[in-house]
């Protein structure tokens, strides 16, 4: 893995609405840069299955039908970021998902003398997201994923998560990527944007 001299690591965040393909593209970026992709959902499941104290808290909250609070989500992500494989960088997927979590992540990274290097914003028209999610629901037999449910999820993203991009835009670290096209085309756009920042695999 090669880096420019003034950027020895890659601490990245990928953001996009459901159906934008950020999970797929995130894995590609992680593999290209040899950094772990840290998805909050995966980290939750890993802690629950391992029976860690944090996992037990998450399991109790989920089983009660409640949302995992920001404080616990941030604690779990912090724990994951201190693991050895994330010492030379990481790609976050699904965190931070609101302004409160941005503050938590900032505080953690600042305590280590670090900051995010780039935020990949996958831009996909709302109609395209709905079409992709509807198709995926049909393919996977997910009858609960109705257009109304999907539209509600997108509304939550637009209300809670999209505003974090304004914070990162002010810092000049957002790369807006056209999320429409083939997987390879989108991956090439992301690679080109990161390369322009000196981040290459």
N, CA, C and O of each residue as an XYZ file, in Angstrom:
804
protein
N       0.849     -1.192      0.000
C       0.000      0.000      0.000
C       0.881      1.237      0.000
O       1.771      1.362      0.841
N       0.651      2.136     -0.916
C       1.474      3.342     -0.990
C       0.668      4.543     -0.553
O      -0.529      4.645     -0.822
N       1.350      5.454      0.130
C       0.719      6.684      0.587
C       1.655      7.840      0.263
O       2.860      7.641      0.105
N       1.117      9.022      0.166
C       1.999     10.173      0.047
C       2.642     10.404      1.408
O       2.101      9.985      2.432
N       3.790     11.066      1.422
C       4.557     11.203      2.651
C       3.791     11.911      3.758
O       3.971     11.610      4.938
N       2.920     12.870      3.367
C       2.211     13.625      4.392
C       0.868     12.989      4.761
O       0.121     13.560      5.556
N       0.555     11.843      4.210
C      -0.696     11.167      4.533
C      -0.430      9.672      4.693
O      -0.715      8.883      3.792
N       0.127      9.285      5.866
C       0.572      7.906      6.048
C      -0.558      6.907      6.283
O      -0.312      5.702      6.331
N      -1.777      7.383      6.427
C      -2.874      6.463      6.700
C      -4.140      6.933      5.988
O      -4.177      8.022      5.414
N      -5.155      6.112      6.033
C      -6.421      6.482      5.396
C      -7.561      6.247      6.378
O      -7.944      5.108      6.646
N      -8.092      7.332      6.902
C      -9.244      7.238      7.814
C     -10.434      7.815      7.063
O     -10.544      9.026      6.869
N     -11.309      6.933      6.653
C     -12.361      7.315      5.711
C     -13.750      7.022      6.263
O     -13.931      6.216      7.175
N     -14.716      7.708      5.673
C     -16.126      7.484      5.968
C     -16.857      7.422      4.635
O     -16.603      8.240      3.751
N     -17.765      6.456      4.482
C     -18.601      6.401      3.275
C     -20.043      6.639      3.688
O     -20.551      6.011      4.617
N     -20.694      7.557      2.982
C     -22.052      7.978      3.327
C     -22.925      7.921      2.075
O     -22.485      8.267      0.979
N     -24.151      7.486      2.257
C     -25.099      7.461      1.146
C     -26.412      6.871      1.619
O     -26.444      6.138      2.607
N     -27.497      7.185      0.922
C     -28.792      6.637      1.316
C     -28.853      5.131      1.086
O     -28.046      4.572      0.343
N     -29.812      4.485      1.727
C     -30.037      3.071      1.484
C     -30.251      2.864     -0.014
O     -30.978      3.620     -0.658
N     -29.613      1.838     -0.556
C     -29.742      1.588     -1.985
C     -28.687      2.279     -2.813
O     -28.682      2.158     -4.038
N     -27.778      3.014     -2.154
C     -26.739      3.737     -2.901
C     -25.581      2.830     -3.284
O     -24.763      3.180     -4.135
N     -25.515      1.649     -2.645
C     -24.415      0.729     -2.938
C     -23.187      0.966     -2.079
O     -22.099      0.490     -2.404
N     -23.354      1.712     -0.966
C     -22.178      2.051     -0.159
C     -21.558      0.832      0.507
O     -20.347      0.801      0.727
N     -22.366     -0.172      0.833
C     -21.808     -1.390      1.420
C     -20.876     -2.096      0.453
O     -19.776     -2.508      0.822
N     -21.323     -2.232     -0.787
C     -20.523     -2.886     -1.828
C     -19.266     -2.088     -2.139
O     -18.172     -2.648     -2.214
N     -19.423     -0.783     -2.319
C     -18.271      0.048     -2.657
C     -17.315      0.174     -1.472
O     -16.101      0.260     -1.658
N     -17.858      0.184     -0.265
C     -17.013      0.257      0.918
C     -16.063     -0.922      1.006
O     -14.886     -0.757      1.327
N     -16.575     -2.115      0.719
C     -15.738     -3.315      0.736
C     -14.619     -3.191     -0.293
O     -13.476     -3.559     -0.021
N     -14.948     -2.674     -1.468
C     -13.930     -2.503     -2.519
C     -12.835     -1.535     -2.073
O     -11.650     -1.793     -2.284
N     -13.226     -0.437     -1.464
C     -12.243      0.546     -0.999
C     -11.357     -0.080      0.082
O     -10.136      0.079      0.063
N     -11.978     -0.786      1.014
C     -11.220     -1.413      2.086
C     -10.185     -2.394      1.565
O      -9.050     -2.431      2.041
N     -10.593     -3.189      0.579
C      -9.668     -4.162     -0.002
C      -8.541     -3.458     -0.754
O      -7.383     -3.866     -0.663
N      -8.877     -2.404     -1.496
C      -7.872     -1.695     -2.292
C      -6.819     -1.032     -1.412
O      -5.648     -0.958     -1.784
N      -7.243     -0.545     -0.234
C      -6.331      0.187      0.640
C      -5.817     -0.659      1.808
O      -5.032     -0.182      2.628
N      -6.260     -1.907      1.876
C      -5.860     -2.810      2.977
C      -6.211     -2.225      4.344
O      -5.409     -2.262      5.277
N      -7.426     -1.684      4.442
C      -7.917     -1.182      5.726
C      -9.249     -1.862      6.033
O      -9.979     -2.224      5.110
N      -9.581     -2.045      7.326
C     -10.843     -2.698      7.660
C     -12.040     -1.799      7.392
O     -11.985     -0.589      7.611
N     -13.131     -2.408      6.911
C     -14.401     -1.701      6.764
C     -15.171     -1.940      8.055
O     -15.455     -3.082      8.418
N     -15.504     -0.865      8.738
C     -16.168     -0.979     10.037
C     -17.612     -0.523      9.896
O     -17.909      0.672      9.865
N     -18.502     -1.511      9.812
C     -19.938     -1.263      9.702
C     -20.553     -1.428     11.086
O     -20.313     -2.431     11.759
N     -21.345     -0.449     11.511
C     -21.916     -0.523     12.850
C     -22.751     -1.787     13.019
O     -22.709     -2.422     14.073
N     -23.514     -2.159     11.984
C     -24.329     -3.368     12.078
C     -23.472     -4.605     12.337
O     -23.803     -5.439     13.179
N     -22.367     -4.709     11.600
C     -21.461     -5.850     11.774
C     -20.838     -5.849     13.163
O     -20.706     -6.898     13.794
N     -20.453     -4.660     13.639
C     -19.818     -4.557     14.958
C     -20.816     -4.921     16.049
O     -20.460     -5.599     17.013
N     -22.069     -4.476     15.907
C     -23.113     -4.856     16.858
C     -23.244     -6.380     16.910
O     -23.215     -6.990     17.978
N     -23.390     -6.976     15.719
C     -23.610     -8.425     15.656
C     -22.424     -9.191     16.241
O     -22.606    -10.199     16.924
N     -21.202     -8.706     15.970
C     -20.001     -9.382     16.482
C     -19.974     -9.341     18.003
O     -19.630    -10.333     18.646
N     -20.333     -8.201     18.581
C     -20.348     -8.077     20.038
C     -21.448     -8.921     20.665
O     -21.248     -9.528     21.718
N     -22.614     -8.959     20.016
C     -23.721     -9.763     20.533
C     -23.360    -11.246     20.499
O     -23.558    -11.961     21.481
N     -22.827    -11.707     19.361
C     -22.507    -13.136     19.223
C     -21.362    -13.547     20.143
O     -21.303    -14.692     20.590
N     -20.441    -12.600     20.430
C     -19.310    -12.914     21.312
C     -19.701    -12.794     22.790
O     -18.946    -13.186     23.679
N     -20.886    -12.249     23.029
C     -21.360    -12.132     24.405
C     -20.588    -11.129     25.240
O     -20.514    -11.266     26.461
N     -20.003    -10.104     24.589
C     -19.247     -9.093     25.334
C     -20.219     -8.265     26.184
O     -21.420     -8.246     25.917
N     -19.693     -7.583     27.207
C     -20.584     -6.719     28.013
C     -21.336     -5.704     27.152
O     -22.525     -5.465     27.365
N     -20.637     -5.104     26.172
C     -21.303     -4.163     25.273
C     -22.367     -4.867     24.451
O     -23.459     -4.339     24.240
N     -22.032     -6.078     23.986
C     -22.974     -6.856     23.190
C     -24.227     -7.218     23.958
O     -25.326     -7.234     23.402
N     -24.058     -7.508     25.240
C     -25.215     -7.847     26.077
C     -26.140     -6.657     26.233
O     -27.362     -6.803     26.264
N     -25.538     -5.465     26.333
C     -26.357     -4.245     26.412
C     -27.136     -4.038     25.116
O     -28.330     -3.736     25.136
N     -26.448     -4.204     23.997
C     -27.090     -4.023     22.696
C     -28.227     -5.023     22.510
O     -29.320     -4.666     22.069
N     -27.952     -6.283     22.856
C     -28.973     -7.337     22.688
C     -30.232     -7.016     23.480
O     -31.342     -7.175     22.973
N     -30.066     -6.565     24.721
C     -31.220     -6.250     25.569
C     -32.028     -5.101     24.972
O     -33.259     -5.116     25.003
N     -31.328     -4.109     24.428
C     -32.008     -2.948     23.843
C     -32.788     -3.353     22.593
O     -33.947     -2.978     22.418
N     -32.122     -4.135     21.718
C     -32.764     -4.562     20.468
C     -33.962     -5.458     20.754
O     -35.011     -5.322     20.125
N     -33.801     -6.377     21.709
C     -34.896     -7.301     22.032
C     -36.097     -6.566     22.608
O     -37.231     -7.032     22.504
N     -35.836     -5.405     23.220
C     -36.926     -4.592     23.766
C     -37.585     -3.743     22.680
O     -38.567     -3.042     22.925
N     -37.009     -3.828     21.454
C     -37.562     -3.074     20.332
C     -37.138     -1.624     20.298
O     -37.749     -0.808     19.609
N     -36.090     -1.300     21.042
C     -35.626      0.091     21.085
C     -34.413      0.285     20.175
O     -33.783     -0.682     19.747
N     -34.096      1.554     19.888
C     -32.906      1.887     19.111
C     -31.697      1.979     20.046
O     -31.811      2.449     21.178
N     -30.559      1.533     19.564
C     -29.342      1.636     20.352
C     -28.992      3.122     20.477
O     -28.860      3.804     19.461
N     -28.838      3.639     21.708
C     -28.560      5.073     21.869
C     -27.186      5.455     21.328
O     -26.284      4.625     21.222
N     -27.054      6.744     20.986
C     -25.801      7.239     20.419
C     -24.603      6.922     21.307
O     -23.543      6.534     20.817
N     -24.778      7.090     22.619
C     -23.650      6.901     23.542
C     -23.103      5.490     23.465
O     -21.888      5.295     23.458
N     -23.990      4.499     23.407
C     -23.543      3.108     23.337
C     -22.971      2.782     21.958
O     -21.973      2.070     21.844
N     -23.621      3.316     20.899
C     -23.101      3.114     19.543
C     -21.677      3.656     19.447
O     -20.789      2.990     18.914
N     -21.461      4.866     19.965
C     -20.139      5.486     19.913
C     -19.124      4.685     20.724
O     -17.972      4.545     20.313
N     -19.543      4.163     21.864
C     -18.632      3.366     22.699
C     -18.183      2.102     21.963
O     -17.014      1.720     22.018
N     -19.124      1.464     21.277
C     -18.806      0.235     20.548
C     -17.865      0.530     19.373
O     -16.927     -0.226     19.117
N     -18.126      1.643     18.657
C     -17.247      2.005     17.535
C     -15.853      2.364     18.047
O     -14.851      1.967     17.451
N     -15.787      3.106     19.138
C     -14.477      3.453     19.718
C     -13.693      2.194     20.059
O     -12.497      2.100     19.783
N     -14.375      1.237     20.656
C     -13.721     -0.023     21.012
C     -13.162     -0.712     19.764
O     -12.052     -1.243     19.785
N     -13.933     -0.696     18.690
C     -13.495     -1.346     17.444
C     -12.305     -0.608     16.824
O     -11.401     -1.236     16.273
N     -12.306      0.710     16.913
C     -11.237      1.499     16.295
C      -9.900      1.368     17.027
O      -8.851      1.703     16.476
N      -9.942      0.883     18.260
C      -8.690      0.703     19.008
C      -8.033     -0.638     18.714
O      -6.931     -0.898     19.196
N      -8.688     -1.497     17.931
C      -8.104     -2.797     17.606
C      -6.967     -2.638     16.591
O      -6.955     -1.713     15.779
N      -6.022     -3.563     16.665
C      -4.774     -3.445     15.904
C      -4.978     -3.241     14.407
O      -4.245     -2.476     13.781
N      -5.978     -3.926     13.825
C      -6.116     -3.860     12.365
C      -6.558     -2.491     11.883
O      -6.495     -2.204     10.687
N      -7.011     -1.628     12.815
C      -7.459     -0.285     12.430
C      -6.394      0.770     12.733
O      -6.651      1.967     12.609
N      -5.200      0.325     13.128
C      -4.162      1.270     13.552
C      -3.638      2.119     12.388
O      -3.164      3.234     12.606
N      -3.718      1.605     11.161
C      -3.228      2.363     10.006
C      -4.367      2.822      9.102
O      -4.176      3.065      7.911
N      -5.540      2.933      9.685
C      -6.668      3.433      8.907
C      -7.878      2.537      8.969
O      -7.819      1.420      9.485
N      -8.978      3.036      8.439
C     -10.251      2.324      8.477
C     -11.220      3.019      7.538
O     -10.987      4.151      7.116
N     -12.303      2.338      7.215
C     -13.411      2.951      6.488
C     -14.671      2.699      7.299
O     -15.056      1.551      7.519
N     -15.306      3.767      7.740
C     -16.531      3.666      8.527
C     -17.749      3.660      7.607
O     -17.842      4.453      6.669
N     -18.679      2.750      7.894
C     -19.914      2.627      7.114
C     -21.080      2.558      8.096
O     -21.219      1.581      8.832
N     -21.920      3.598      8.106
C     -23.071      3.600      9.006
C     -22.826      4.342     10.305
O     -23.696      4.365     11.175
N     -21.661      4.947     10.450
C     -21.331      5.737     11.637
C     -20.292      6.764     11.240
O     -19.323      6.420     10.564
N     -20.461      8.004     11.635
C     -21.596      8.571     12.374
C     -22.821      8.744     11.474
O     -22.708      9.025     10.281
N     -23.990      8.567     12.083
C     -25.218      8.698     11.294
C     -26.043      9.914     11.712
O     -27.134     10.131     11.184
N     -25.531     10.711     12.658
C     -26.201     11.958     13.009
C     -25.160     12.914     13.605
O     -24.015     12.525     13.834
N     -25.560     14.150     13.852
C     -24.620     15.182     14.293
C     -24.024     14.873     15.661
O     -22.862     15.192     15.914
N     -24.811     14.252     16.551
C     -24.299     13.883     17.863
C     -23.139     12.899     17.753
O     -22.143     13.014     18.467
N     -23.281     11.932     16.850
C     -22.229     10.940     16.661
C     -20.994     11.553     15.993
O     -19.876     11.091     16.222
N     -21.187     12.585     15.172
C     -20.046     13.298     14.589
C     -19.190     13.872     15.717
O     -17.964     13.769     15.693
N     -19.854     14.478     16.707
C     -19.138     15.048     17.847
C     -18.383     13.978     18.628
O     -17.244     14.195     19.041
N     -19.014     12.823     18.829
C     -18.365     11.719     19.544
C     -17.129     11.238     18.794
O     -16.079     11.008     19.395
N     -17.260     11.085     17.463
C     -16.132     10.607     16.658
C     -15.006     11.639     16.660
O     -13.836     11.278     16.791
N     -15.349     12.912     16.517
C     -14.345     13.978     16.547
C     -13.536     13.917     17.842
O     -12.306     13.979     17.828
N     -14.252     13.794     18.960
C     -13.584     13.792     20.266
C     -12.636     12.608     20.387
O     -11.524     12.741     20.898
N     -13.087     11.440     19.912
C     -12.245     10.241     19.993
C     -10.995     10.388     19.131
O      -9.885     10.117     19.589
N     -11.178     10.814     17.888
C     -10.030     10.946     16.986
C      -9.067     12.025     17.478
O      -7.850     11.851     17.421
N      -9.618     13.136     17.959
C      -8.760     14.220     18.461
C      -7.927     13.751     19.643
O      -6.783     14.176     19.807
N      -8.498     12.875     20.468
C      -7.764     12.371     21.632
C      -6.556     11.543     21.208
O      -5.632     11.327     21.993
N      -6.572     11.082     19.957
C      -5.459     10.288     19.419
C      -4.624     11.081     18.429
O      -3.730     10.539     17.778
N      -4.926     12.383     18.320
C      -4.195     13.218     17.386
C      -4.502     12.881     15.940
O      -3.647     13.041     15.068
N      -5.724     12.413     15.676
C      -6.117     11.972     14.339
C      -7.338     12.745     13.856
O      -7.973     13.466     14.625
N      -7.658     12.587     12.577
C      -8.878     13.145     12.001
C      -9.218     12.351     10.748
O      -8.385     11.610     10.225
N     -10.444     12.509     10.273
C     -10.827     11.839      9.027
C     -10.072     12.475      7.864
O      -9.883     13.691      7.823
N      -9.644     11.635      6.918
C      -8.932     12.117      5.738
C      -9.884     12.458      4.596
O      -9.638     13.394      3.836
N     -10.973     11.697      4.475
C     -11.923     11.941      3.379
C     -13.265     11.301      3.708
O     -13.344     10.289      4.405
N     -14.310     11.920      3.186
C     -15.673     11.379      3.295
C     -16.179     11.139      1.884
O     -16.271     12.071      1.085
N     -16.506      9.897      1.577
C     -17.026      9.524      0.261
C     -18.547      9.623      0.309
O     -19.201      8.872      1.032
N     -19.098     10.539     -0.452
C     -20.558     10.689     -0.512
C     -21.066     10.076     -1.808
O     -20.800     10.592     -2.893
N     -21.800      8.970     -1.692
C     -22.383      8.341     -2.876
C     -23.728      8.995     -3.151
O     -24.679      8.826     -2.389
N     -23.797      9.739     -4.241
C     -25.020     10.458     -4.588
C     -25.871      9.634     -5.556
O     -25.428      9.272     -6.646
N     -27.097      9.349     -5.132
C     -28.028      8.581     -5.959
C     -29.395      9.256     -5.871
O     -29.859      9.546     -4.769
N     -30.058      9.516     -7.015
C     -31.384     10.120     -6.971
C     -32.345      9.275     -6.137
O     -32.249      8.048     -6.115
N     -33.266      9.942     -5.457
C     -34.213      9.248     -4.571
C     -34.969      8.143     -5.318
O     -35.132      7.037     -4.803
N     -35.427      8.451     -6.535
C     -36.177      7.460     -7.311
C     -35.334      6.219     -7.590
O     -35.839      5.096     -7.588
N     -34.045      6.439     -7.827
C     -33.130      5.324     -8.100
C     -32.953      4.461     -6.841
O     -32.943      3.233     -6.927
N     -32.815      5.098     -5.685
C     -32.689      4.358     -4.426
C     -33.913      3.498     -4.177
O     -33.799      2.325     -3.821
N     -35.093      4.094     -4.368
C     -36.333      3.353     -4.140
C     -36.439      2.177     -5.102
O     -36.834      1.081     -4.703
N     -36.086      2.399     -6.377
C     -36.147      1.328     -7.373
C     -35.200      0.183     -7.002
O     -35.566     -0.987     -7.107
N     -33.994      0.522     -6.573
C     -33.014     -0.514     -6.207
C     -33.475     -1.301     -4.990
O     -33.381     -2.529     -4.967
N     -33.976     -0.593     -3.972
C     -34.409     -1.271     -2.751
C     -35.644     -2.126     -2.987
O     -35.783     -3.207     -2.415
N     -36.534     -1.633     -3.833
C     -37.734     -2.414     -4.167
C     -37.343     -3.693     -4.899
O     -37.878     -4.765     -4.615
N     -36.403     -3.578     -5.846
C     -35.923     -4.742     -6.585
C     -35.232     -5.732     -5.651
O     -35.428     -6.943     -5.761
N     -34.423     -5.208     -4.732
C     -33.719     -6.081     -3.792
C     -34.715     -6.821     -2.889
O     -34.525     -7.994     -2.567
N     -35.774     -6.118     -2.489
C     -36.789     -6.743     -1.639
C     -37.467     -7.904     -2.369
O     -37.749     -8.950     -1.784
N     -37.722     -7.691     -3.671
C     -38.348     -8.745     -4.480
C     -37.402     -9.936     -4.599
O     -37.809    -11.084     -4.422
N     -36.130     -9.650     -4.903
C     -35.142    -10.724     -5.090
C     -34.915    -11.512     -3.808
O     -34.699    -12.723     -3.852
N     -34.961    -10.828     -2.662
C     -34.687    -11.491     -1.389
C     -35.958    -11.939     -0.665
O     -35.903    -12.487      0.436
N     -37.107    -11.692     -1.309
C     -38.369    -12.119     -0.708
C     -38.716    -11.373      0.568
O     -39.368    -11.919      1.459
N     -38.278    -10.120      0.654
C     -38.537     -9.329      1.864
C     -39.847     -8.574      1.692
O     -39.869     -7.443      1.208
N     -40.934     -9.213      2.094
C     -42.263     -8.638      1.889
C     -42.518     -7.421      2.769
O     -43.436     -6.645      2.502
N     -41.700     -7.245      3.834
C     -41.913     -6.103      4.720
C     -41.302     -4.817      4.146
O     -41.584     -3.717      4.621
N     -40.464     -4.974      3.119
C     -39.843     -3.803      2.494
C     -40.759     -3.231      1.417
O     -40.491     -3.368      0.223
N     -41.846     -2.587      1.853
C     -42.777     -1.956      0.923
C     -42.216     -0.598      0.513
O     -41.275     -0.092      1.125
N     -42.802     -0.019     -0.525
C     -42.340      1.301     -0.969
C     -42.498      2.334      0.144
O     -41.683      3.246      0.283
N     -43.570      2.172      0.940
C     -43.807      3.113      2.042
C     -42.703      2.993      3.098
O     -42.208      4.006      3.592
N     -42.318      1.767      3.443
C     -41.259      1.542      4.437
C     -39.927      2.084      3.914
O     -39.172      2.731      4.639
N     -39.662      1.804      2.642
C     -38.410      2.270      2.019
C     -38.361      3.799      2.002
O     -37.334      4.397      2.321
N     -39.473      4.421      1.631
C     -39.522      5.885      1.581
C     -39.294      6.480      2.970
O     -38.668      7.532      3.103
N     -39.801      5.809      4.001
C     -39.615      6.283      5.374
C     -38.146      6.206      5.776
O     -37.623      7.114      6.422
N     -37.478      5.104      5.385
C     -36.050      4.955      5.695
C     -35.240      6.073      5.029
O     -34.331      6.641      5.633
N     -35.589      6.376      3.777
C     -34.879      7.439      3.062
C     -35.142      8.802      3.716
O     -34.260      9.660      3.756
N     -36.350      8.986      4.220
C     -36.692     10.246      4.883
C     -35.858     10.415      6.159
O     -35.412     11.518      6.472
N     -35.654      9.320      6.888
C     -34.828      9.366      8.099
C     -33.390      9.715      7.731
O     -32.742     10.509      8.413
N     -32.893      9.114      6.644
C     -31.537      9.424      6.182
C     -31.425     10.917      5.853
O     -30.481     11.589      6.269
N     -32.403     11.417      5.102
C     -32.360     12.814      4.669
C     -32.447     13.771      5.860
O     -31.849     14.847      5.850
N     -33.198     13.366      6.881
C     -33.414     14.238      8.045
C     -32.236     14.175      9.032
O     -31.820     15.204      9.563
N     -31.699     12.971      9.277
C     -30.709     12.790     10.339
C     -29.267     12.658      9.845
O     -28.344     13.197     10.456
N     -29.080     11.934      8.730
C     -27.706     11.639      8.300
C     -27.167     12.649      7.291
O     -26.013     13.065      7.393
N     -27.984     13.048      6.321
C     -27.499     13.985      5.301
C     -26.873     15.245      5.902
O     -25.886     15.737      5.355
N     -27.411     15.797      7.022
C     -26.806     17.014      7.586
C     -25.353     16.860      8.033
O     -24.640     17.859      8.128
N     -24.895     15.642      8.308
C     -23.493     15.495      8.732
C     -22.557     15.862      7.582
O     -21.415     16.259      7.809
N     -23.042     15.728      6.353
C     -22.208     16.055      5.196
C     -21.870     17.540      5.157
O     -20.799     17.921      4.686
N     -22.788     18.390      5.654
C     -22.508     19.828      5.689
C     -21.309     20.120      6.593
O     -20.480     20.975      6.284
N     -21.230     19.397      7.713
C     -20.110     19.576      8.647
C     -18.797     19.218      7.955
O     -17.810     19.949      8.046
N     -18.804     18.085      7.266
C     -17.571     17.632      6.617
C     -17.236     18.453      5.369
O     -16.066     18.599      5.016
N     -18.268     18.991      4.701
C     -17.994     19.864      3.552
C     -17.241     21.118      3.997
O     -16.339     21.591      3.305
N     -17.623     21.650      5.160
C     -16.943     22.835      5.680
C     -15.460     22.551      5.930
O     -14.629     23.458      5.878
N     -15.142     21.298      6.197
C     -13.749     20.905      6.438
C     -13.025     20.554      5.135
O     -11.825     20.282      5.133
N     -13.773     20.565      4.030
C     -13.161     20.323      2.723
C     -12.742     18.883      2.486
O     -11.806     18.625      1.728
N     -13.434     17.930      3.136
C     -13.005     16.535      2.985
C     -14.046     15.647      2.298
O     -13.871     14.430      2.235
N     -15.131     16.244      1.779
C     -16.168     15.438      1.120
C     -15.885     15.306     -0.369
O     -15.659     16.298     -1.062
N     -15.901     14.060     -0.854
C     -15.829     13.784     -2.289
C     -17.188     13.252     -2.721
O     -17.553     12.129     -2.377
N     -17.946     14.061     -3.482
C     -19.252     13.639     -3.974
C     -19.056     12.768     -5.206
O     -18.488     13.200     -6.208
N     -19.534     11.542     -5.112
C     -19.365     10.558     -6.177
C     -20.714     10.216     -6.786
O     -21.662      9.908     -6.064
N     -20.808     10.266     -8.106
C     -22.024      9.843     -8.806
C     -22.190      8.345     -8.592
O     -21.367      7.554     -9.053
N     -23.263      7.949     -7.886
C     -23.478      6.548     -7.547
C     -24.279      5.775     -8.574
O     -24.699      4.649     -8.305
N     -24.500      6.355     -9.748
C     -25.241      5.665    -10.807
C     -24.252      5.187    -11.863
O     -23.416      5.959    -12.334
N     -24.349      3.914    -12.231
C     -23.446      3.317    -13.215
C     -23.102      1.907    -12.805
O     -23.685      1.378    -11.859
N     -22.167      1.290    -13.498
C     -21.748     -0.061    -13.135
C     -20.892     -0.003    -11.872
O     -20.367      1.053    -11.520
N     -20.752     -1.147    -11.190
C     -19.940     -1.202     -9.975
C     -18.516     -0.724    -10.250
O     -17.934      0.013     -9.455
N     -17.965     -1.154    -11.387
C     -16.589     -0.769    -11.732
C     -16.473      0.728    -12.006
O     -15.505      1.369    -11.596
N     -17.466      1.279    -12.701
C     -17.430      2.716    -13.000
C     -17.440      3.535    -11.717
O     -16.687      4.499    -11.576
N     -18.300      3.140    -10.783
C     -18.404      3.877     -9.518
C     -17.121      3.707     -8.707
O     -16.623      4.662     -8.111
N     -16.588      2.479     -8.689
C     -15.339      2.221     -7.963
C     -14.197      3.058     -8.530
O     -13.360      3.562     -7.782
N     -14.164      3.206     -9.859
C     -13.113      4.011    -10.502
C     -13.237      5.485    -10.106
O     -12.233      6.165     -9.894
N     -14.483      5.972    -10.007
C     -14.692      7.369     -9.602
C     -14.184      7.595     -8.175
O     -13.546      8.606     -7.882
N     -14.478      6.639     -7.302
C     -14.026      6.757     -5.907
C     -12.506      6.723     -5.846
O     -11.888      7.531     -5.152
N     -11.902      5.783     -6.578
C     -10.442      5.656     -6.574
C      -9.775      6.932     -7.074
O      -8.753      7.357     -6.535
N     -10.357      7.544     -8.109
C      -9.788      8.770     -8.666
C      -9.874      9.921     -7.663
O      -8.938     10.711     -7.535
N     -11.004     10.010     -6.952
C     -11.178     11.078     -5.965
C     -10.196     10.914     -4.813
O      -9.607     11.891     -4.350
N     -10.019      9.680     -4.351
C      -9.079      9.430     -3.252
C      -7.645      9.670     -3.702
O      -6.833     10.217     -2.956
N      -7.339      9.255     -4.935
C      -5.979      9.452     -5.461
C      -5.636     10.940     -5.522
O      -4.490     11.330     -5.299
N      -6.632     11.760     -5.824
C      -6.402     13.206     -5.879
C      -6.027     13.754     -4.500
O      -5.439     14.830     -4.394
N      -6.369     13.009     -3.449
C      -5.996     13.394     -2.085
C      -4.713     12.682     -1.629
O      -4.288     12.819     -0.482
N      -4.109     11.925     -2.547
C      -2.883     11.217     -2.190
C      -3.127      9.882     -1.530
O      -2.210      9.284     -0.968
N      -4.382      9.400     -1.595
C      -4.718      8.115     -0.970
C      -4.843      7.073     -2.079
O      -5.809      7.084     -2.842
N      -3.869      6.177     -2.164
C      -3.879      5.153     -3.207
C      -3.550      3.787     -2.637
O      -2.877      3.663     -1.614
N      -4.041      2.766     -3.323
C      -3.789      1.393     -2.879
C      -2.661      0.769     -3.653
O      -2.312     -0.386     -3.411
